[in-house]
Amino acid sequence: MRSAKEQEYFPYKSKTTCYILVYNNSDVVHIQHNKADLARAYKDATENNAVLYAVWPGKWRSDLFIIDDLNAFAAATGVLNE
């Protein structure tokens, strides 16, 4: 697993980036690319109820990232601009 904040560029807004939210009770939820789901993921992750991950697909492989800069995620996806 890799760190999103350690990347020079992370494609937070890319429609091919798959977000996964893993809750403390082991529930796993796929996050859609809509404002409500992205905002819920941000809220749950910042409240330490869940950990947000992303799969960034590449040409030859896909990498799993932990979204460890939630402020960058929020800024890029616009979840705090409501």
OpenMM code with the backbone's topology and positions (N, CA, C; nanometers):
from openmm import Vec3, app, unit

residues = "MET ARG SER ALA LYS GLU GLN GLU TYR PHE PRO TYR LYS SER LYS THR THR CYS TYR ILE LEU VAL TYR ASN ASN SER ASP VAL VAL HIS ILE GLN HIS ASN LYS ALA ASP LEU ALA ARG ALA TYR LYS ASP ALA THR GLU ASN ASN ALA VAL LEU TYR ALA VAL TRP PRO GLY LYS TRP ARG SER ASP LEU PHE ILE ILE ASP ASP LEU ASN ALA PHE ALA ALA ALA THR GLY VAL LEU ASN GLU".split()
positions = [
    Vec3(0.0847, -0.1155, 0.0000),
    Vec3(0.0000, 0.0000, 0.0000),
    Vec3(0.0900, 0.1227, 0.0000),
    Vec3(0.0435, 0.2251, -0.0694),
    Vec3(0.1207, 0.3477, -0.0821),
    Vec3(0.0462, 0.4645, -0.0182),
    Vec3(0.1167, 0.5723, 0.0033),
    Vec3(0.0619, 0.6924, 0.0646),
    Vec3(0.0236, 0.7935, -0.0434),
    Vec3(-0.0995, 0.8424, -0.0383),
    Vec3(-0.1425, 0.9423, -0.1361),
    Vec3(-0.0674, 1.0734, -0.1175),
    Vec3(-0.0406, 1.1113, 0.0068),
    Vec3(0.0256, 1.2402, 0.0293),
    Vec3(0.1719, 1.2398, -0.0135),
    Vec3(0.2293, 1.1238, -0.0330),
    Vec3(0.3679, 1.1160, -0.0778),
    Vec3(0.3818, 1.1219, -0.2297),
    Vec3(0.2693, 1.1306, -0.2997),
    Vec3(0.2718, 1.1393, -0.4449),
    Vec3(0.2815, 1.2861, -0.4869),
    Vec3(0.3584, 1.3124, -0.5888),
    Vec3(0.3660, 1.4498, -0.6403),
    Vec3(0.2290, 1.4929, -0.6920),
    Vec3(0.1591, 1.4010, -0.7537),
    Vec3(0.0246, 1.4262, -0.8040),
    Vec3(-0.0599, 1.3043, -0.7703),
    Vec3(-0.1781, 1.3282, -0.7149),
    Vec3(-0.2717, 1.2184, -0.6937),
    Vec3(-0.4026, 1.2554, -0.7615),
    Vec3(-0.4589, 1.1667, -0.8431),
    Vec3(-0.5777, 1.1995, -0.9231),
    Vec3(-0.7092, 1.1880, -0.8438),
    Vec3(-0.7257, 1.2728, -0.7436),
    Vec3(-0.8450, 1.2661, -0.6599),
    Vec3(-0.9749, 1.2763, -0.7412),
    Vec3(-0.9740, 1.3582, -0.8460),
    Vec3(-1.0969, 1.3822, -0.9225),
    Vec3(-1.1158, 1.2884, -1.0405),
    Vec3(-1.0191, 1.2037, -1.0663),
    Vec3(-1.0298, 1.1139, -1.1804),
    Vec3(-1.1440, 1.0136, -1.1598),
    Vec3(-1.2230, 0.9974, -1.2624),
    Vec3(-1.3346, 0.9021, -1.2553),
    Vec3(-1.2865, 0.7576, -1.2514),
    Vec3(-1.1609, 0.7335, -1.2829),
    Vec3(-1.1084, 0.5964, -1.2771),
    Vec3(-1.0506, 0.5623, -1.1401),
    Vec3(-1.0368, 0.6624, -1.0525),
    Vec3(-0.9907, 0.6361, -0.9166),
    Vec3(-1.1067, 0.5792, -0.8364),
    Vec3(-1.0861, 0.4644, -0.7794),
    Vec3(-1.1901, 0.3947, -0.7032),
    Vec3(-1.1666, 0.4167, -0.5540),
    Vec3(-1.2649, 0.4759, -0.4853),
    Vec3(-1.2537, 0.5009, -0.3411),
    Vec3(-1.3231, 0.3910, -0.2619),
    Vec3(-1.2578, 0.3512, -0.1540),
    Vec3(-1.3095, 0.2461, -0.0663),
    Vec3(-1.2983, 0.2973, 0.0769),
    Vec3(-1.4067, 0.2877, 0.1496),
    Vec3(-1.4094, 0.3297, 0.2895),
    Vec3(-1.4229, 0.2052, 0.3760),
    Vec3(-1.3274, 0.1845, 0.4659),
    Vec3(-1.3289, 0.0687, 0.5545),
    Vec3(-1.3566, 0.1193, 0.6963),
    Vec3(-1.4713, 0.0800, 0.7481),
    Vec3(-1.5141, 0.1254, 0.8805),
    Vec3(-1.4477, 0.0428, 0.9904),
    Vec3(-1.4459, 0.0993, 1.1076),
    Vec3(-1.3858, 0.0333, 1.2232),
    Vec3(-1.4539, -0.0990, 1.2573),
    Vec3(-1.5819, -0.1136, 1.2198),
    Vec3(-1.6535, -0.2385, 1.2460),
    Vec3(-1.6354, -0.3395, 1.1322),
    Vec3(-1.5424, -0.3116, 1.0402),
    Vec3(-1.5061, -0.3970, 0.9265),
    Vec3(-1.5985, -0.3859, 0.8069),
    Vec3(-1.6999, -0.2999, 0.8115),
    Vec3(-1.7821, -0.2762, 0.6932),
    Vec3(-1.6970, -0.2088, 0.5865),
    Vec3(-1.7204, -0.2469, 0.4613),
    Vec3(-1.6477, -0.1899, 0.3486),
    Vec3(-1.7494, -0.1309, 0.2518),
    Vec3(-1.7265, -0.0048, 0.2124),
    Vec3(-1.8206, 0.0656, 0.1260),
    Vec3(-1.7453, 0.1247, 0.0070),
    Vec3(-1.8010, 0.1044, -0.1114),
    Vec3(-1.7472, 0.1689, -0.2312),
    Vec3(-1.8042, 0.3106, -0.2355),
    Vec3(-1.7194, 0.4093, -0.2547),
    Vec3(-1.7616, 0.5494, -0.2577),
    Vec3(-1.7784, 0.5927, -0.4029),
    Vec3(-1.8982, 0.6365, -0.4365),
    Vec3(-1.9267, 0.6870, -0.5708),
    Vec3(-1.8670, 0.8264, -0.5865),
    Vec3(-1.8528, 0.8711, -0.7087),
    Vec3(-1.7970, 1.0036, -0.7367),
    Vec3(-1.9071, 1.1091, -0.7382),
    Vec3(-1.9857, 1.1138, -0.6326),
    Vec3(-2.0832, 1.2215, -0.6196),
    Vec3(-2.0547, 1.2951, -0.4897),
    Vec3(-2.1000, 1.4187, -0.4817),
    Vec3(-2.0658, 1.5049, -0.3684),
    Vec3(-2.1079, 1.4452, -0.2345),
    Vec3(-2.2253, 1.3844, -0.2284),
    Vec3(-2.2752, 1.3290, -0.1021),
    Vec3(-2.1869, 1.2147, -0.0521),
    Vec3(-2.1522, 1.1219, -0.1393),
    Vec3(-2.0673, 1.0085, -0.0982),
    Vec3(-1.9266, 1.0543, -0.0616),
    Vec3(-1.8708, 1.1465, -0.1400),
    Vec3(-1.7377, 1.1973, -0.1103),
    Vec3(-1.7365, 1.2727, 0.0229),
    Vec3(-1.8411, 1.3498, 0.0484),
    Vec3(-1.8508, 1.4239, 0.1752),
    Vec3(-1.8658, 1.3277, 0.2928),
    Vec3(-1.9436, 1.2221, 0.2751),
    Vec3(-1.9596, 1.1221, 0.3813),
    Vec3(-1.8268, 1.0536, 0.4107),
    Vec3(-1.7535, 1.0204, 0.3058),
    Vec3(-1.6232, 0.9558, 0.3240),
    Vec3(-1.5289, 1.0487, 0.4003),
    Vec3(-1.5273, 1.1754, 0.3629),
    Vec3(-1.4418, 1.2724, 0.4318),
    Vec3(-1.4807, 1.2839, 0.5791),
    Vec3(-1.6090, 1.2972, 0.6051),
    Vec3(-1.6585, 1.3124, 0.7429),
    Vec3(-1.6226, 1.1901, 0.8267),
    Vec3(-1.6526, 1.0721, 0.7750),
    Vec3(-1.6257, 0.9495, 0.8509),
    Vec3(-1.4764, 0.9282, 0.8734),
    Vec3(-1.3945, 0.9638, 0.7759),
    Vec3(-1.2496, 0.9477, 0.7913),
    Vec3(-1.1930, 1.0496, 0.8901),
    Vec3(-1.2397, 1.1734, 0.8831),
    Vec3(-1.1867, 1.2741, 0.9752),
    Vec3(-1.2333, 1.2516, 1.1178),
    Vec3(-1.3458, 1.1853, 1.1351),
    Vec3(-1.3951, 1.1537, 1.2696),
    Vec3(-1.3396, 1.0209, 1.3205),
    Vec3(-1.2461, 0.9625, 1.2464),
    Vec3(-1.1805, 0.8357, 1.2822),
    Vec3(-1.2774, 0.7189, 1.2950),
    Vec3(-1.3868, 0.7234, 1.2195),
    Vec3(-1.4802, 0.6112, 1.2143),
    Vec3(-1.4440, 0.5125, 1.1039),
    Vec3(-1.3579, 0.5569, 1.0118),
    Vec3(-1.3232, 0.4747, 0.8965),
    Vec3(-1.1899, 0.5211, 0.8404),
    Vec3(-1.1333, 0.4378, 0.7534),
    Vec3(-1.0115, 0.4718, 0.6809),
    Vec3(-1.0471, 0.4746, 0.5326),
    Vec3(-1.0023, 0.5786, 0.4657),
    Vec3(-1.0317, 0.5968, 0.3240),
    Vec3(-0.9129, 0.5487, 0.2407),
    Vec3(-0.9426, 0.4645, 0.1438),
    Vec3(-0.8426, 0.4115, 0.0515),
    Vec3(-0.8848, 0.4455, -0.0910),
    Vec3(-0.7888, 0.4377, -0.1802),
    Vec3(-0.8186, 0.4569, -0.3221),
    Vec3(-0.7353, 0.3595, -0.4029),
    Vec3(-0.7947, 0.3124, -0.5112),
    Vec3(-0.7221, 0.2320, -0.6088),
    Vec3(-0.7022, 0.3203, -0.7304),
    Vec3(-0.5768, 0.3375, -0.7665),
    Vec3(-0.5406, 0.4191, -0.8812),
    Vec3(-0.4977, 0.3237, -0.9912),
    Vec3(-0.5832, 0.3036, -1.0908),
    Vec3(-0.5491, 0.2082, -1.1969),
    Vec3(-0.4469, 0.2662, -1.2934),
    Vec3(-0.3528, 0.1834, -1.3286),
    Vec3(-0.2518, 0.2222, -1.4265),
    Vec3(-0.2636, 0.1375, -1.5511),
    Vec3(-0.1707, 0.1545, -1.6413),
    Vec3(-0.1745, 0.0796, -1.7666),
    Vec3(-0.1470, -0.0683, -1.7436),
    Vec3(-0.0496, -0.0989, -1.6577),
    Vec3(-0.0087, -0.2374, -1.6382),
    Vec3(-0.0466, -0.2931, -1.5020),
    Vec3(-0.0814, -0.2052, -1.4062),
    Vec3(-0.1197, -0.2515, -1.2733),
    Vec3(-0.1988, -0.1415, -1.2040),
    Vec3(-0.2639, -0.1781, -1.0962),
    Vec3(-0.3348, -0.0812, -1.0131),
    Vec3(-0.2690, -0.0794, -0.8760),
    Vec3(-0.2631, 0.0381, -0.8169),
    Vec3(-0.2011, 0.0521, -0.6864),
    Vec3(-0.3056, 0.0933, -0.5838),
    Vec3(-0.2884, 0.0420, -0.4622),
    Vec3(-0.3749, 0.0770, -0.3504),
    Vec3(-0.3065, 0.1863, -0.2695),
    Vec3(-0.3815, 0.2923, -0.2397),
    Vec3(-0.3304, 0.4053, -0.1633),
    Vec3(-0.4176, 0.4285, -0.0422),
    Vec3(-0.3556, 0.4690, 0.0677),
    Vec3(-0.4313, 0.5194, 0.1807),
    Vec3(-0.4414, 0.6704, 0.1583),
    Vec3(-0.5608, 0.7232, 0.1751),
    Vec3(-0.5797, 0.8674, 0.1619),
    Vec3(-0.5446, 0.9271, 0.2974),
    Vec3(-0.4175, 0.9647, 0.3101),
    Vec3(-0.3653, 1.0111, 0.4382),
    Vec3(-0.3480, 1.1626, 0.4444),
    Vec3(-0.3970, 1.2321, 0.3443),
    Vec3(-0.4056, 1.3776, 0.3488),
    Vec3(-0.5505, 1.4135, 0.3168),
    Vec3(-0.6337, 1.4089, 0.4192),
    Vec3(-0.7770, 1.4312, 0.3995),
    Vec3(-0.8070, 1.5743, 0.3571),
    Vec3(-0.7218, 1.6696, 0.3941),
    Vec3(-0.7423, 1.8078, 0.3503),
    Vec3(-0.7223, 1.8204, 0.1994),
    Vec3(-0.6220, 1.7519, 0.1453),
    Vec3(-0.6004, 1.7526, 0.0003),
    Vec3(-0.7172, 1.6846, -0.0716),
    Vec3(-0.7657, 1.5742, -0.0156),
    Vec3(-0.8821, 1.5053, -0.0715),
    Vec3(-1.0027, 1.5987, -0.0747),
    Vec3(-1.0281, 1.6682, 0.0371),
    Vec3(-1.1426, 1.7587, 0.0463),
    Vec3(-1.1298, 1.8751, -0.0508),
    Vec3(-1.0118, 1.9312, -0.0602),
    Vec3(-0.9902, 2.0441, -0.1520),
    Vec3(-1.0082, 2.0027, -0.2984),
    Vec3(-0.9532, 1.8882, -0.3325),
    Vec3(-0.9605, 1.8417, -0.4717),
    Vec3(-1.1013, 1.8021, -0.5119),
    Vec3(-1.1751, 1.7418, -0.4221),
    Vec3(-1.3099, 1.6952, -0.4556),
    Vec3(-1.4171, 1.7985, -0.4270),
    Vec3(-1.3820, 1.9052, -0.3571),
    Vec3(-1.4770, 2.0134, -0.3299),
    Vec3(-1.5788, 1.9824, -0.2222),
    Vec3(-1.5516, 1.8875, -0.1365),
    Vec3(-1.6528, 1.8486, -0.0361),
    Vec3(-1.6723, 1.9527, 0.0720),
    Vec3(-1.5789, 2.0443, 0.0895),
    Vec3(-1.5947, 2.1476, 0.1909),
    Vec3(-1.6517, 2.2769, 0.1336),
    Vec3(-1.6829, 2.2786, 0.0050),
    Vec3(-1.7335, 2.3987, -0.0612),
    Vec3(-1.8848, 2.4029, -0.0698),
    Vec3(-1.9520, 2.3491, 0.0274),
    Vec3(-2.0991, 2.3473, 0.0219),
    Vec3(-2.1557, 2.4613, 0.1027),
] * unit.nanometer
topology = app.Topology()
chain = topology.addChain("A")
for resn in residues:
    res = topology.addResidue(resn, chain)
    for name in ("N", "CA", "C"):
        topology.addAtom(name, app.Element.getBySymbol(name[0]), res)
